[in-house]
Amino acid sequence: MIYLVYVSTATTLLSDEELGDILHVSRRNNEAADITGMLLYRNGNFIQTLEGPPQAVRETYERIFRDPRHKSVIKILERPTEVRNFAGWSMGFRNADKLSGEDKKAINVFLSEPSDPKTADARGGLVYKLLLNFRDAVSG
Ligand SMILES: Cc1cc2nc3c(=O)[nH]c(=O)nc-3n(C[C@H](O)[C@H](O)[C@H](O)COP(=O)(O)O)c2cc1C
């Protein structure tokens, strides 16, 4: 298996209903393709991780990449993995506009830093930890 993480910017601010549509289709497709993961939305920006069989993850990412509902899609991490960190989540979701101060701060720091290729891997690791924190917060 592999997992990847990307960031992107919504083309327009998305309503709860539009986000719901993305999630509905994502969960249906991901379940069929044996993909799990998590999507964070904050102030017009997305952070998403996908994990599963390499070909399925890459094909799904290619489809997402071309989606006109967002732009500036940048892959920040792609790694092999033996385990799923989002098992059981065909696509977990948090609208981080509705989060507490600390979490917002962590996301803002990440999204506002310029992406320097030299530190991209470290940043990717950090943002992945952020996603794991959300997973644990949601699972309680
Ligand atoms: C931020 C964002 C995240 C998305 N995540 C997924 C995803 O995890 N899985 C997926 O199949 N489609 C995802 N999509 C939707 C795809 O871009 C595409 O619209 C969809 O896969 C097409 O599915 P269909 O051919 O079944 O209609 C996402 C779109 C956006 C904008």
The ligand as a MOL file (V3000), in Angstrom:
LIG
                    3D

  0  0  0     0  0            999 V3000
M  V30 BEGIN CTAB
M  V30 COUNTS 31 33 0 0 0
M  V30 BEGIN ATOM
M  V30 1 C -11.1450 18.3380 -2.3410 0
M  V30 2 C -11.6720 17.1570 -3.1070 0
M  V30 3 C -11.4790 15.8710 -2.6150 0
M  V30 4 C -11.9470 14.7660 -3.3250 0
M  V30 5 N -11.7320 13.5160 -2.8240 0
M  V30 6 C -12.1290 12.4420 -3.5420 0
M  V30 7 C -11.8680 11.1280 -3.0810 0
M  V30 8 O -11.2970 10.9090 -2.0120 0
M  V30 9 N -12.2870 10.0990 -3.8540 0
M  V30 10 C -12.9440 10.2780 -5.0510 0
M  V30 11 O -13.2870 9.2960 -5.7040 0
M  V30 12 N -13.2180 11.5120 -5.4870 0
M  V30 13 C -12.8400 12.5980 -4.7750 0
M  V30 14 N -13.1200 13.8480 -5.2280 0
M  V30 15 C -13.9890 13.9910 -6.4270 0
M  V30 16 C -13.2380 13.7670 -7.7170 0
M  V30 17 O -12.5160 14.9150 -8.0570 0
M  V30 18 C -14.2390 13.4270 -8.8470 0
M  V30 19 O -15.1860 14.4530 -8.9670 0
M  V30 20 C -14.9550 12.1320 -8.5770 0
M  V30 21 O -14.0650 11.1430 -8.1770 0
M  V30 22 C -15.6980 11.6660 -9.8460 0
M  V30 23 O -16.4250 10.5260 -9.5090 0
M  V30 24 P -17.5460 9.9350 -10.4940 0
M  V30 25 O -16.8520 9.6720 -11.7860 0
M  V30 26 O -17.9950 8.6900 -9.7840 0
M  V30 27 O -18.6150 10.9920 -10.5670 0
M  V30 28 C -12.6430 14.9730 -4.5440 0
M  V30 29 C -12.8270 16.2620 -5.0210 0
M  V30 30 C -12.3530 17.3520 -4.3270 0
M  V30 31 C -12.5760 18.7330 -4.8760 0
M  V30 END ATOM
M  V30 BEGIN BOND
M  V30 1 1 1 2
M  V30 2 1 2 3
M  V30 3 2 2 30
M  V30 4 2 3 4
M  V30 5 1 4 5
M  V30 6 1 4 28
M  V30 7 2 5 6
M  V30 8 1 6 7
M  V30 9 1 6 13
M  V30 10 2 7 8
M  V30 11 1 7 9
M  V30 12 1 9 10
M  V30 13 2 10 11
M  V30 14 1 10 12
M  V30 15 2 12 13
M  V30 16 1 13 14
M  V30 17 1 14 15
M  V30 18 1 14 28
M  V30 19 1 15 16
M  V30 20 1 16 17
M  V30 21 1 16 18
M  V30 22 1 18 19
M  V30 23 1 18 20
M  V30 24 1 20 21
M  V30 25 1 20 22
M  V30 26 1 22 23
M  V30 27 1 23 24
M  V30 28 2 24 25
M  V30 29 1 24 26
M  V30 30 1 24 27
M  V30 31 2 28 29
M  V30 32 1 29 30
M  V30 33 1 30 31
M  V30 END BOND
M  V30 END CTAB
M  END
